[in-house]
């Protein structure tokens, strides 16, 4: 979310380094809408980025953790949960067994 692009969609700059640090890129990719995960993973790897073993499972864990956190709030935000429900129906099929519908 902290990437600037020009009108043609080309990368221009990375902004907001306030929380910058070393970490697993899959945790950052998990913040994207679930429908974009496959595209993001493919693009990251095509650009030479290296992800650990089973990044999808780490991304899913991150999303479940955030969804539960938000559902426990005084005013629950169901958007994270709704995305998990959409993930159950989204490709690739190997993600479907991880979701209990």
N, CA, C and O atoms as a GROMACS GRO file, in nm:
protein
  404
    1UNK      N    1   0.080  -0.119   0.000
    1UNK     CA    2   0.000   0.000   0.000
    1UNK      C    3   0.085   0.126   0.000
    1UNK      O    4   0.032   0.236  -0.019
    2UNK      N    5   0.214   0.112   0.020
    2UNK     CA    6   0.301   0.229   0.027
    2UNK      C    7   0.389   0.239  -0.097
    2UNK      O    8   0.507   0.274  -0.089
    3UNK      N    9   0.330   0.208  -0.211
    3UNK     CA   10   0.402   0.215  -0.337
    3UNK      C   11   0.337   0.321  -0.424
    3UNK      O   12   0.215   0.327  -0.436
    4UNK      N   13   0.419   0.403  -0.485
    4UNK     CA   14   0.369   0.502  -0.580
    4UNK      C   15   0.397   0.450  -0.720
    4UNK      O   16   0.500   0.390  -0.746
    5UNK      N   17   0.300   0.475  -0.810
    5UNK     CA   18   0.320   0.439  -0.949
    5UNK      C   19   0.275   0.556  -1.036
    5UNK      O   20   0.200   0.644  -0.992
    6UNK      N   21   0.323   0.556  -1.161
    6UNK     CA   22   0.278   0.661  -1.251
    6UNK      C   23   0.149   0.618  -1.318
    6UNK      O   24   0.095   0.511  -1.287
    7UNK      N   25   0.098   0.700  -1.409
    7UNK     CA   26  -0.030   0.672  -1.474
    7UNK      C   27  -0.028   0.542  -1.554
    7UNK      O   28  -0.133   0.482  -1.579
    8UNK      N   29   0.090   0.499  -1.596
    8UNK     CA   30   0.102   0.374  -1.674
    8UNK      C   31   0.119   0.254  -1.582
    8UNK      O   32   0.132   0.141  -1.630
    9UNK      N   33   0.120   0.276  -1.450
    9UNK     CA   34   0.134   0.166  -1.356
    9UNK      C   35   0.277   0.126  -1.326
    9UNK      O   36   0.300   0.024  -1.262
   10UNK      N   37   0.374   0.206  -1.372
   10UNK     CA   38   0.515   0.176  -1.346
   10UNK      C   39   0.555   0.223  -1.206
   10UNK      O   40   0.510   0.328  -1.159
   11UNK      N   41   0.638   0.145  -1.140
   11UNK     CA   42   0.687   0.178  -1.007
   11UNK      C   43   0.760   0.311  -1.010
   11UNK      O   44   0.843   0.336  -1.098
   12UNK      N   45   0.730   0.397  -0.914
   12UNK     CA   46   0.796   0.527  -0.902
   12UNK      C   47   0.874   0.535  -0.771
   12UNK      O   48   0.991   0.575  -0.771
   13UNK      N   49   0.810   0.499  -0.661
   13UNK     CA   50   0.876   0.515  -0.532
   13UNK      C   51   0.810   0.429  -0.425
   13UNK      O   52   0.693   0.392  -0.434
   14UNK      N   53   0.888   0.401  -0.324
   14UNK     CA   54   0.837   0.337  -0.204
   14UNK      C   55   0.833   0.445  -0.098
   14UNK      O   56   0.932   0.514  -0.075
   15UNK      N   57   0.718   0.460  -0.034
   15UNK     CA   58   0.703   0.568   0.063
   15UNK      C   59   0.668   0.513   0.200
   15UNK      O   60   0.628   0.397   0.213
   16UNK      N   61   0.684   0.595   0.302
   16UNK     CA   62   0.648   0.561   0.439
   16UNK      C   63   0.731   0.447   0.495
   16UNK      O   64   0.686   0.333   0.502
   17UNK      N   65   0.851   0.477   0.534
   17UNK     CA   66   0.944   0.379   0.589
   17UNK      C   67   0.932   0.366   0.740
   17UNK      O   68   1.018   0.305   0.804
   18UNK      N   69   0.828   0.423   0.800
   18UNK     CA   70   0.813   0.426   0.945
   18UNK      C   71   0.817   0.291   1.012
   18UNK      O   72   0.870   0.279   1.123
   19UNK      N   73   0.763   0.188   0.950
   19UNK     CA   74   0.762   0.054   1.009
   19UNK      C   75   0.852  -0.042   0.933
   19UNK      O   76   0.835  -0.163   0.941
   20UNK      N   77   0.948   0.011   0.860
   20UNK     CA   78   1.035  -0.074   0.780
   20UNK      C   79   1.119  -0.164   0.869
   20UNK      O   80   1.161  -0.126   0.978
   21UNK      N   81   1.142  -0.283   0.821
   21UNK     CA   82   1.224  -0.378   0.896
   21UNK      C   83   1.241  -0.505   0.816
   21UNK      O   84   1.181  -0.521   0.710
   22UNK      N   85   1.323  -0.594   0.867
   22UNK     CA   86   1.346  -0.722   0.802
   22UNK      C   87   1.236  -0.817   0.843
   22UNK      O   88   1.203  -0.828   0.961
   23UNK      N   89   1.180  -0.885   0.749
   23UNK     CA   90   1.074  -0.981   0.779
   23UNK      C   91   1.042  -1.065   0.658
   23UNK      O   92   1.098  -1.045   0.550
   24UNK      N   93   0.955  -1.157   0.675
   24UNK     CA   94   0.914  -1.244   0.566
   24UNK      C   95   0.823  -1.168   0.471
   24UNK      O   96   0.721  -1.113   0.514
   25UNK      N   97   0.858  -1.162   0.343
   25UNK     CA   98   0.774  -1.088   0.247
   25UNK      C   99   0.631  -1.143   0.238
   25UNK      O  100   0.539  -1.070   0.202
   26UNK      N  101   0.612  -1.270   0.270
   26UNK     CA  102   0.477  -1.328   0.265
   26UNK      C  103   0.383  -1.256   0.361
   26UNK      O  104   0.263  -1.246   0.334
   27UNK      N  105   0.435  -1.206   0.472
   27UNK     CA  106   0.351  -1.132   0.567
   27UNK      C  107   0.301  -1.002   0.507
   27UNK      O  108   0.190  -0.958   0.535
   28UNK      N  109   0.384  -0.940   0.424
   28UNK     CA  110   0.341  -0.817   0.357
   28UNK      C  111   0.242  -0.849   0.246
   28UNK      O  112   0.143  -0.779   0.229
   29UNK      N  113   0.269  -0.956   0.171
   29UNK     CA  114   0.179  -0.994   0.063
   29UNK      C  115   0.042  -1.033   0.118
   29UNK      O  116  -0.059  -1.017   0.049
   30UNK      N  117   0.038  -1.084   0.240
   30UNK     CA  118  -0.089  -1.124   0.303
   30UNK      C  119  -0.183  -1.007   0.323
   30UNK      O  120  -0.304  -1.027   0.339
   31UNK      N  121  -0.131  -0.885   0.323
   31UNK     CA  122  -0.216  -0.766   0.341
   31UNK      C  123  -0.292  -0.730   0.214
   31UNK      O  124  -0.385  -0.649   0.219
   32UNK      N  125  -0.256  -0.788   0.102
   32UNK     CA  126  -0.328  -0.763  -0.022
   32UNK      C  127  -0.463  -0.833  -0.018
   32UNK      O  128  -0.481  -0.928   0.059
   33UNK      N  129  -0.559  -0.788  -0.098
   33UNK     CA  130  -0.686  -0.862  -0.106
   33UNK      C  131  -0.658  -1.006  -0.147
   33UNK      O  132  -0.571  -1.032  -0.231
   34UNK      N  133  -0.730  -1.101  -0.090
   34UNK     CA  134  -0.701  -1.242  -0.115
   34UNK      C  135  -0.708  -1.277  -0.262
   34UNK      O  136  -0.637  -1.367  -0.307
   35UNK      N  137  -0.792  -1.208  -0.338
   35UNK     CA  138  -0.801  -1.237  -0.481
   35UNK      C  139  -0.672  -1.204  -0.555
   35UNK      O  140  -0.649  -1.253  -0.665
   36UNK      N  141  -0.587  -1.121  -0.496
   36UNK     CA  142  -0.462  -1.081  -0.560
   36UNK      C  143  -0.342  -1.166  -0.516
   36UNK      O  144  -0.232  -1.149  -0.569
   37UNK      N  145  -0.362  -1.257  -0.423
   37UNK     CA  146  -0.249  -1.333  -0.370
   37UNK      C  147  -0.173  -1.410  -0.477
   37UNK      O  148  -0.051  -1.402  -0.484
   38UNK      N  149  -0.244  -1.486  -0.561
   38UNK     CA  150  -0.176  -1.568  -0.661
   38UNK      C  151  -0.095  -1.480  -0.754
   38UNK      O  152   0.020  -1.511  -0.784
   39UNK      N  153  -0.153  -1.370  -0.801
   39UNK     CA  154  -0.083  -1.278  -0.890
   39UNK      C  155   0.039  -1.219  -0.820
   39UNK      O  156   0.146  -1.208  -0.880
   40UNK      N  157   0.023  -1.179  -0.694
   40UNK     CA  158   0.134  -1.120  -0.620
   40UNK      C  159   0.247  -1.221  -0.599
   40UNK      O  160   0.364  -1.187  -0.616
   41UNK      N  161   0.214  -1.344  -0.563
   41UNK     CA  162   0.316  -1.448  -0.544
   41UNK      C  163   0.389  -1.476  -0.674
   41UNK      O  164   0.512  -1.485  -0.676
   42UNK      N  165   0.315  -1.491  -0.782
   42UNK     CA  166   0.377  -1.518  -0.912
   42UNK      C  167   0.467  -1.403  -0.953
   42UNK      O  168   0.579  -1.424  -1.001
   43UNK      N  169   0.419  -1.279  -0.936
   43UNK     CA  170   0.499  -1.162  -0.973
   43UNK      C  171   0.623  -1.146  -0.888
   43UNK      O  172   0.729  -1.111  -0.939
   44UNK      N  173   0.610  -1.171  -0.760
   44UNK     CA  174   0.724  -1.159  -0.669
   44UNK      C  175   0.833  -1.258  -0.706
   44UNK      O  176   0.951  -1.224  -0.712
   45UNK      N  177   0.793  -1.382  -0.732
   45UNK     CA  178   0.891  -1.484  -0.768
   45UNK      C  179   0.949  -1.459  -0.907
   45UNK      O  180   1.068  -1.482  -0.928
   46UNK      N  181   0.867  -1.410  -1.001
   46UNK     CA  182   0.916  -1.380  -1.136
   46UNK      C  183   1.018  -1.267  -1.134
   46UNK      O  184   1.107  -1.262  -1.218
   47UNK      N  185   1.004  -1.176  -1.037
   47UNK     CA  186   1.097  -1.064  -1.025
   47UNK      C  187   1.225  -1.104  -0.952
   47UNK      O  188   1.312  -1.020  -0.929
   48UNK      N  189   1.237  -1.231  -0.915
   48UNK     CA  190   1.357  -1.277  -0.848
   48UNK      C  191   1.348  -1.279  -0.698
   48UNK      O  192   1.446  -1.312  -0.630
   49UNK      N  193   1.233  -1.244  -0.644
   49UNK     CA  194   1.216  -1.249  -0.499
   49UNK      C  195   1.210  -1.392  -0.450
   49UNK      O  196   1.157  -1.480  -0.518
   50UNK      N  197   1.263  -1.414  -0.334
   50UNK     CA  198   1.262  -1.549  -0.278
   50UNK      C  199   1.171  -1.553  -0.156
   50UNK      O  200   1.182  -1.472  -0.065
   51UNK      N  201   1.080  -1.648  -0.158
   51UNK     CA  202   0.991  -1.669  -0.046
   51UNK      C  203   1.027  -1.800   0.020
   51UNK      O  204   1.083  -1.890  -0.043
   52UNK      N  205   0.996  -1.812   0.148
   52UNK     CA  206   1.024  -1.935   0.220
   52UNK      C  207   0.934  -2.048   0.174
   52UNK      O  208   0.856  -2.033   0.080
   53UNK      N  209   0.944  -2.160   0.240
   53UNK     CA  210   0.860  -2.273   0.209
   53UNK      C  211   0.715  -2.241   0.243
   53UNK      O  212   0.686  -2.186   0.350
   54UNK      N  213   0.625  -2.274   0.153
   54UNK     CA  214   0.481  -2.260   0.175
   54UNK      C  215   0.437  -2.119   0.216
   54UNK      O  216   0.378  -2.103   0.323
   55UNK      N  217   0.467  -2.019   0.135
   55UNK     CA  218   0.427  -1.882   0.173
   55UNK      C  219   0.275  -1.868   0.187
   55UNK      O  220   0.228  -1.785   0.264
   56UNK      N  221   0.200  -1.948   0.111
   56UNK     CA  222   0.055  -1.936   0.119
   56UNK      C  223   0.005  -1.967   0.259
   56UNK      O  224  -0.088  -1.903   0.308
   57UNK      N  225   0.067  -2.066   0.325
   57UNK     CA  226   0.022  -2.100   0.461
   57UNK      C  227   0.052  -1.988   0.558
   57UNK      O  228  -0.028  -1.961   0.648
   58UNK      N  229   0.166  -1.922   0.542
   58UNK     CA  230   0.199  -1.808   0.629
   58UNK      C  231   0.104  -1.692   0.602
   58UNK      O  232   0.062  -1.623   0.695
   59UNK      N  233   0.071  -1.670   0.476
   59UNK     CA  234  -0.021  -1.563   0.441
   59UNK      C  235  -0.160  -1.591   0.499
   59UNK      O  236  -0.225  -1.501   0.553
   60UNK      N  237  -0.203  -1.715   0.489
   60UNK     CA  238  -0.333  -1.751   0.544
   60UNK      C  239  -0.335  -1.735   0.696
   60UNK      O  240  -0.432  -1.683   0.752
   61UNK      N  241  -0.229  -1.779   0.761
   61UNK     CA  242  -0.219  -1.765   0.907
   61UNK      C  243  -0.228  -1.617   0.947
   61UNK      O  244  -0.299  -1.582   1.041
   62UNK      N  245  -0.156  -1.533   0.876
   62UNK     CA  246  -0.158  -1.389   0.904
   62UNK      C  247  -0.299  -1.334   0.888
   62UNK      O  248  -0.345  -1.255   0.970
   63UNK      N  249  -0.369  -1.376   0.781
   63UNK     CA  250  -0.503  -1.325   0.756
   63UNK      C  251  -0.601  -1.376   0.862
   63UNK      O  252  -0.687  -1.299   0.906
   64UNK      N  253  -0.591  -1.502   0.903
   64UNK     CA  254  -0.679  -1.554   1.008
   64UNK      C  255  -0.654  -1.481   1.138
   64UNK      O  256  -0.749  -1.445   1.209
   65UNK      N  257  -0.528  -1.458   1.170
   65UNK     CA  258  -0.494  -1.386   1.293
   65UNK      C  259  -0.556  -1.246   1.293
   65UNK      O  260  -0.615  -1.204   1.393
   66UNK      N  261  -0.544  -1.177   1.182
   66UNK     CA  262  -0.600  -1.041   1.174
   66UNK      C  263  -0.752  -1.044   1.178
   66UNK      O  264  -0.815  -0.959   1.242
   67UNK      N  265  -0.813  -1.143   1.111
   67UNK     CA  266  -0.959  -1.153   1.110
   67UNK      C  267  -1.012  -1.175   1.250
   67UNK      O  268  -1.109  -1.112   1.291
   68UNK      N  269  -0.948  -1.265   1.325
   68UNK     CA  270  -0.993  -1.291   1.462
   68UNK      C  271  -0.973  -1.170   1.551
   68UNK      O  272  -1.057  -1.140   1.636
   69UNK      N  273  -0.863  -1.099   1.532
   69UNK     CA  274  -0.838  -0.978   1.608
   69UNK      C  275  -0.949  -0.876   1.585
   69UNK      O  276  -1.001  -0.817   1.679
   70UNK      N  277  -0.985  -0.856   1.459
   70UNK     CA  278  -1.088  -0.757   1.427
   70UNK      C  279  -1.226  -0.801   1.473
   70UNK      O  280  -1.307  -0.717   1.513
   71UNK      N  281  -1.255  -0.931   1.468
   71UNK     CA  282  -1.386  -0.978   1.513
   71UNK      C  283  -1.402  -0.966   1.664
   71UNK      O  284  -1.514  -0.960   1.714
   72UNK      N  285  -1.289  -0.962   1.736
   72UNK     CA  286  -1.294  -0.951   1.882
   72UNK      C  287  -1.309  -0.806   1.929
   72UNK      O  288  -1.324  -0.782   2.049
   73UNK      N  289  -1.304  -0.711   1.838
   73UNK     CA  290  -1.315  -0.570   1.875
   73UNK      C  291  -1.459  -0.537   1.919
   73UNK      O  292  -1.553  -0.609   1.884
   74UNK      N  293  -1.473  -0.430   1.993
   74UNK     CA  294  -1.605  -0.387   2.040
   74UNK      C  295  -1.700  -0.363   1.922
   74UNK      O  296  -1.818  -0.397   1.930
   75UNK      N  297  -1.648  -0.305   1.815
   75UNK     CA  298  -1.725  -0.288   1.692
   75UNK      C  299  -1.654  -0.371   1.585
   75UNK      O  300  -1.565  -0.320   1.517
   76UNK      N  301  -1.691  -0.500   1.571
   76UNK     CA  302  -1.619  -0.588   1.479
   76UNK      C  303  -1.622  -0.538   1.336
   76UNK      O  304  -1.723  -0.488   1.287
   77UNK      N  305  -1.509  -0.552   1.271
   77UNK     CA  306  -1.499  -0.524   1.128
   77UNK      C  307  -1.496  -0.658   1.057
   77UNK      O  308  -1.396  -0.730   1.063
   78UNK      N  309  -1.602  -0.692   0.991
   78UNK     CA  310  -1.616  -0.825   0.931
   78UNK      C  311  -1.546  -0.837   0.797
   78UNK      O  312  -1.544  -0.946   0.739
   79UNK      N  313  -1.488  -0.730   0.746
   79UNK     CA  314  -1.427  -0.734   0.613
   79UNK      C  315  -1.317  -0.841   0.605
   79UNK      O  316  -1.308  -0.912   0.504
   80UNK      N  317  -1.235  -0.854   0.707
   80UNK     CA  318  -1.128  -0.955   0.705
   80UNK      C  319  -1.187  -1.096   0.702
   80UNK      O  320  -1.135  -1.183   0.632
   81UNK      N  321  -1.292  -1.119   0.777
   81UNK     CA  322  -1.358  -1.249   0.776
   81UNK      C  323  -1.420  -1.275   0.638
   81UNK      O  324  -1.408  -1.385   0.585
   82UNK      N  325  -1.485  -1.174   0.582
   82UNK     CA  326  -1.546  -1.189   0.450
   82UNK      C  327  -1.442  -1.227   0.345
   82UNK      O  328  -1.471  -1.306   0.255
   83UNK      N  329  -1.322  -1.172   0.356
   83UNK     CA  330  -1.216  -1.209   0.263
   83UNK      C  331  -1.176  -1.354   0.278
   83UNK      O  332  -1.148  -1.421   0.179
   84UNK      N  333  -1.174  -1.405   0.399
   84UNK     CA  334  -1.143  -1.546   0.420
   84UNK      C  335  -1.249  -1.635   0.355
   84UNK      O  336  -1.217  -1.739   0.299
   85UNK      N  337  -1.374  -1.593   0.364
   85UNK     CA  338  -1.481  -1.669   0.300
   85UNK      C  339  -1.460  -1.668   0.148
   85UNK      O  340  -1.477  -1.771   0.082
   86UNK      N  341  -1.424  -1.554   0.093
   86UNK     CA  342  -1.397  -1.547  -0.052
   86UNK      C  343  -1.277  -1.632  -0.089
   86UNK      O  344  -1.274  -1.690  -0.197
   87UNK      N  345  -1.178  -1.640  -0.002
   87UNK     CA  346  -1.060  -1.721  -0.028
   87UNK      C  347  -1.096  -1.867  -0.047
   87UNK      O  348  -1.033  -1.937  -0.127
   88UNK      N  349  -1.197  -1.914   0.025
   88UNK     CA  350  -1.239  -2.054   0.013
   88UNK      C  351  -1.284  -2.087  -0.129
   88UNK      O  352  -1.274  -2.201  -0.173
   89UNK      N  353  -1.333  -1.986  -0.200
   89UNK     CA  354  -1.383  -2.009  -0.336
   89UNK      C  355  -1.284  -1.964  -0.442
   89UNK      O  356  -1.307  -1.985  -0.561
   90UNK      N  357  -1.174  -1.903  -0.401
   90UNK     CA  358  -1.078  -1.847  -0.498
   90UNK      C  359  -0.976  -1.952  -0.542
   90UNK      O  360  -0.944  -2.043  -0.465
   91UNK      N  361  -0.925  -1.939  -0.665
   91UNK     CA  362  -0.815  -2.026  -0.707
   91UNK      C  363  -0.689  -1.988  -0.634
   91UNK      O  364  -0.684  -1.875  -0.585
   92UNK      N  365  -0.589  -2.068  -0.620
   92UNK     CA  366  -0.583  -2.205  -0.669
   92UNK      C  367  -0.656  -2.301  -0.575
   92UNK      O  368  -0.668  -2.274  -0.456
   93UNK      N  369  -0.703  -2.413  -0.629
   93UNK     CA  370  -0.782  -2.507  -0.549
   93UNK      C  371  -0.710  -2.560  -0.426
   93UNK      O  372  -0.776  -2.600  -0.330
   94UNK      N  373  -0.578  -2.561  -0.425
   94UNK     CA  374  -0.508  -2.618  -0.309
   94UNK      C  375  -0.530  -2.538  -0.182
   94UNK      O  376  -0.499  -2.586  -0.073
   95UNK      N  377  -0.583  -2.414  -0.192
   95UNK     CA  378  -0.611  -2.337  -0.072
   95UNK      C  379  -0.742  -2.378  -0.008
   95UNK      O  380  -0.758  -2.361   0.113
   96UNK      N  381  -0.835  -2.432  -0.084
   96UNK     CA  382  -0.968  -2.462  -0.033
   96UNK      C  383  -0.967  -2.554   0.087
   96UNK      O  384  -1.044  -2.528   0.180
   97UNK      N  385  -0.886  -2.660   0.093
   97UNK     CA  386  -0.891  -2.747   0.212
   97UNK      C  387  -0.851  -2.677   0.341
   97UNK      O  388  -0.881  -2.728   0.450
   98UNK      N  389  -0.784  -2.564   0.333
   98UNK     CA  390  -0.739  -2.494   0.454
   98UNK      C  391  -0.852  -2.418   0.519
   98UNK      O  392  -0.841  -2.379   0.635
   99UNK      N  393  -0.959  -2.395   0.446
   99UNK     CA  394  -1.070  -2.314   0.495
   99UNK      C  395  -1.187  -2.405   0.532
   99UNK      O  396  -1.228  -2.489   0.452
  100UNK      N  397  -1.237  -2.388   0.651
  100UNK     CA  398  -1.356  -2.463   0.691
  100UNK      C  399  -1.475  -2.374   0.662
  100UNK      O  400  -1.487  -2.265   0.720
  101UNK      N  401  -1.563  -2.417   0.574
  101UNK     CA  402  -1.675  -2.332   0.532
  101UNK      C  403  -1.802  -2.364   0.605
  101UNK      O  404  -1.904  -2.301   0.580
   0.00000   0.00000   0.00000
